[in-house]
Amino acid sequence: MRGYTYWTLMDNFEWTRGYAPIFGLCAVDRSTQVRTPKPSAHWLGRVAQANALIGIND
């Protein structure tokens, strides 16, 4: 594999489902607008740093 593009950085508004889907790398608190990296963001960061999936455990 040469590269990978993740769909979205932050949970966002989906036209058919509003704010219900939460699939971004960072969670967004809708009342304060605070962004918090999810475990998947940290995992993807480790994959990027290692430039490989080998040896990457949760």
DOVEXTI-606594 format. One record per atom (N, C-alpha, C, O, CB): x, y, z; residue in three letters. Coordinates in steps of 0.1 Angstrom, whole numbers, plus 5000, padded with zeros to 4 digits. Glycine has a CB too. Layout:
REM DOVEXTI-606594
XYZALA/...
This chain:
REM DOVEXTI-606594
500949885000MET/500050005000MET/500950125000MET/501950135007MET/499050005012MET/500550224992ARG/501350344991ARG/500850455000ARG/501650545004ARG/501350394977ARG/499650455004GLY/499050565012GLY/497650535017GLY/497050435013GLY/499050695004GLY/497250615025TYR/495850605031TYR/495350735035TYR/496050825040TYR/495950505044TYR/494050765031THR/493450885035THR/492250855044THR/491350775040THR/492950965022THR/492250915056TYR/491150895065TYR/490050985061TYR/490251105057TYR/491550915080TYR/488750945063TRP/487651015058TRP/487551155064TRP/487351255057TRP/486350945061TRP/487651175077THR/487451305083THR/488251325096THR/488351225104THR/485951335085THR/488751445099LEU/489451465111LEU/488551475123LEU/488751415133LEU/490251595110LEU/487351545121MET/486451565132MET/485051505129MET/484651495117MET/486351715136MET/484351475140ASP/482951435138ASP/482251555131ASP/482451665136ASP/482251395151ASP/481451535121ASN/480851645114ASN/479351625112ASN/478851525116ASN/481651665101ASN/478751715105PHE/477351715102PHE/477151625089PHE/477751655079PHE/476751855100PHE/476351525090GLU/475951445079GLU/474551485075GLU/473651485083GLU/476051295082GLU/474351515062TRP/473051575058TRP/471851485061TRP/470751535064TRP/473151595043TRP/472051355060THR/470851265063THR/470751225077THR/469651175081THR/470951145054THR/471751245086ARG/471751195099ARG/472051295110ARG/472151265122ARG/472651075101ARG/472251425106GLY/472551525115GLY/473951505121GLY/474951475114GLY/471551535126GLY/474051525134TYR/475351505142TYR/475451365148TYR/476251345156TYR/475451615152TYR/474551275144ALA/474451145150ALA/475751055147ALA/476250995157ALA/473251065146ALA/476151045135PRO/477350965132PRO/478651025139PRO/478851145137PRO/477550945117PRO/479450945145ILE/480650995151ILE/481750905146ILE/482050805152ILE/480550995167ILE/482450945136PHE/483450865130PHE/484750945127PHE/485650895119PHE/482950805117PHE/484951055132GLY/486151135130GLY/487251085139GLY/487051005148GLY/485851285132GLY/488451135136LEU/489651105144LEU/489551185158LEU/490251145167LEU/490951135137LEU/488851295158CYS/488751375170CYS/487251395173CYS/486451425165CYS/489451515168CYS/486951375186ALA/485551395191ALA/485351545193ALA/486251615197ALA/485251315204ALA/484151585190VAL/483851725192VAL/482751745202VAL/481651685200VAL/483451795178VAL/482951815213ASP/481951845223ASP/481151955217ASP/481652065215ASP/482551875237ASP/479851925213ARG/479052025206ARG/478752155215ARG/478552255209ARG/477751965202ARG/478752135228SER/478452255236SER/479652345238SER/479452465240SER/477852205250SER/480852295239THR/482052375241THR/482952385229THR/483852465229THR/482752315253THR/482652305219GLN/483552295207GLN/484952245210GLN/485852265202GLN/483652435201GLN/485152185222VAL/486452125225VAL/486651995217VAL/485751915216VAL/486552095240VAL/487751985210ARG/488151865203ARG/489051775211ARG/490051825217ARG/488851905189ARG/488851645211THR/489651555218THR/489951435209THR/489151375203THR/488851505231THR/491251415207PRO/491651295199PRO/491151165204PRO/491251145216PRO/493251295198PRO/490651085195LYS/490150955199LYS/491350855198LYS/492350885193LYS/488950905189LYS/491150735204PRO/492150635204PRO/492550605189PRO/493750575187PRO/491650505211PRO/491650605180SER/492050575166SER/493050675161SER/493850645152SER/490750575158SER/492950805165ALA/493950905161ALA/495350875166ALA/496250885158ALA/493451045166ALA/495450825178HIS/496750795183HIS/497250665176HIS/498450665173HIS/496650765199HIS/496350575173TRP/496850445166TRP/497350485152TRP/498350435148TRP/495650345166TRP/496550565145LEU/496950605132LEU/498250685132LEU/499050675123LEU/495850685125LEU/498450765142GLY/499750835144GLY/500950745145GLY/501950765140GLY/499650935156GLY/500750635153ARG/501750535155ARG/502050465142ARG/503250435139ARG/501450435166ARG/501050435134VAL/501250365121VAL/502050465112VAL/502950415105VAL/499850335115VAL/501750595112ALA/502450685104ALA/503850705108ALA/504750705099ALA/501750825104ALA/504150705121GLN/505450715126GLN/506350595122GLN/507550605119GLN/505550745141GLN/505750475123ALA/506450355120ALA/506550325105ALA/507350255101ALA/505750235127ALA/505650395098ASN/505550375083ASN/505250235080ASN/505750175070ASN/506850425076ASN/504550165089ALA/504150025087ALA/503149985097ALA/502850045107ALA/505449935089ALA/502449875093LEU/501449815102LEU/502049705111LEU/501549665121LEU/500249755095LEU/503249655107ILE/503949545114ILE/504349605128ILE/505049705129ILE/505149495106ILE/504049525138GLY/504449565152GLY/503549665158GLY/503849715169GLY/505849605152GLY/502549715152ILE/501649815157ILE/500449745165ILE/499649675158ILE/501049905146ILE/500549745178ASN/499449685186ASN/498649795193ASN/499249905197ASN/500049585197ASN/497349775194ASP/496449885199ASP/497249985206ASP/496750075211ASP/495449825209ASP/
